[in-house]
Amino acid sequence: EGENKGKLRIKAFTSNNGSSTHTIRYVLNGGTNSYKNKYYFTRKNKAITLYSPTKKNAYFLGWYTDSKYKNKITKIPANRNKWIKLYARWMSKTAPKLQYVKKSKGQVKLKWDKRSGASSYNIYRKTGSGKWKLIKKLKSNYWTDKSVKKGKTYYYRICAVCSKGKGSYTKSAKIKI
């Protein structure tokens, strides 16, 4: 029935013919559910396809049966005989915040906030008015650039990456070695 925001809970009931109906609870974490997603099922149901919800400025990464996002599912199996709670996983498209960019012993140390749902981060660098170059792809949220040269000015920016695409870039940070 239209789109639903936030959390939605529907209570189970028993129909007149005695077949038990089970609920599907969606934890949308700020998203809006697809109107195609069902909210109840009976044991006699065929497998139920799950559709993608939407969320402004976020990539949908899948439905999970646990809040730690370990058990991903795309369908509710046929003949399931109890209720189910599904968690929507997202990665924000907004840029992570740079915590620091600092000089240390002729190197540049960078650290930024982790982005939930990110599988990796891309680090870009340029000098002066040059073009941005991807210089590092990594899974952690910190890195040391050891290839800088004394007397040069460097600019850095970072973006989070997931299976669906890249998020926005951080504001560029300037540092002179």
N, C-alpha and C positions, 0 to 999 in steps of 0.2 A: 504494500500500500504506500506508494510514493517513496520518498527518500527519508531515511532516519539518521539523525546525527548522534554521536556519542555512543552510549551504551543502550542496548535494547534487550529487554527480558520479556519472554512470553511464557506463561505458565502452561504446564502440561494438563491435558484433560483426557477423559475417556469418552468415546462416542457411544451412541446408543447400542451399536452392535457389538460392543465389548473390545474392539481392537484398540490397543493402546497407542496414543499419539505422544511423540517425544519432541522436545523443543531443541532449537538451535539458538544458542546465545552468541551474539557477535560482540566482541570487545573491539571497538573501532578506533580507539585512541585518537579521537578528534576528527576522524574521517566520516564520510557519508556512505552508507551501504548502497549497493546496487539494488534497484527495484526488482531485479531478476532472482536475487537470493531468497530461498525459502526460509521460513521461520519455524516450521514443524515438519515432522515426517512420521510415518508409521513403519513398523517392521517390514511391511509388505512392499515398501518403496524400492524402486530400482536405485542404483547409485545416483547421488545428487551432485550435480556439477556446481562448483562454487565460482561466483563471478567477482571481479575486482571492484572494490569500493573506490572512492576518490577522496582526495585530500588536497587542499590548495598548497602549492609549493612543496609537494612531496611525491616521491616515487613509491608505489605500492610494491612490496617485495614478496607478498604471499600470505596465505592463511596458515596458522599454526595451532596445534592443539595444546600448547603450553606457553606460558608467559615468558619463558626464557628463549623462545624461538628455536627449539631443537627439532621439533616434529612437524615438518611442513606437509600440508595436504592440499590437493586440488579438487577432491571429491569426497563426499561422505559415502562410505561403502554401502552397498545394498545389504538388506537384512540386519542393519544395526538395531539393537534393541534397548538403547538407552539414550538419554539426552547428550548433547555435546556443546562444549564451549570453544569458540574459535577466536583467535587473536590476530588482528591485522598488524602486519609489520611494515614499517615505513622507513624511508630515509629522507630527511629534509633536504630540499634543494637550496636552502639558505647556506651561506658561507660559514664555515667554522670560524671561530674567533682566534686570532693570533694571540697567544699568551706572551711570547717574546721572540725577538730576533736580536741577538747580541753577539758582539765580537768576543772571542776568547782564544788567546794564543795564536793569532793569525788565521782563525777559522770563524765561521758563522754558525751559531747554534740557533735552531728554530724549534718552536713548540707551539702547538695549537690544540684547541678543544677537540675531543673525540666527537664523531658524528655517529649516532646510533644508526645501524643498518649499513654503514659504509664498509666495503670490503677492502678498500685501499685509499690512498691519498696520492695526488699528483702534485709535485713541487715544480714551479716554473720560476725561471730567473732571466733577468736581462741586465744589460749595462747601458747607461745613458738612455738615448732614445731608440735603442735597438729593439728587435722583435723578441717577444717572450719565447723561451725555449723550455720544453719539458726536460728537466734534468734528473728527476728521480721519481720512481713509483715505489711506494712502500706501504706496509700494513700498520706500522706504528704511527703515533702522533707527535713524533719528534725526530730530528735529524740534524747532523752536523755537516756543513759544506766545507770540505777540506781543500777544494780546488780554487779558492779565491786568491787574488794577488794584491799585495800591499799597494796602496795609493789609488785603487779603483773603487768606484761606487757601484753597488749592486742593489737590484730591486727583486723582491721575492713575492710570490703569491701562491696560494694553495687551494685545492678544491678536493672535496670528498668524491669518491667514485663507488658505484654499486653496479649490479648486473643490468640495471635499467638505464644507466647514464651517469653523467657528471652533475654535481651540484654547482652552485655559484662559487666564484673565486673570492678569497679574502681580499680585503683592501691591500694594495701593494705596500710593502715595507721597504724602506730605504736604509742602507747602511754603508758607511765608508770604512774601508780597511786601512 
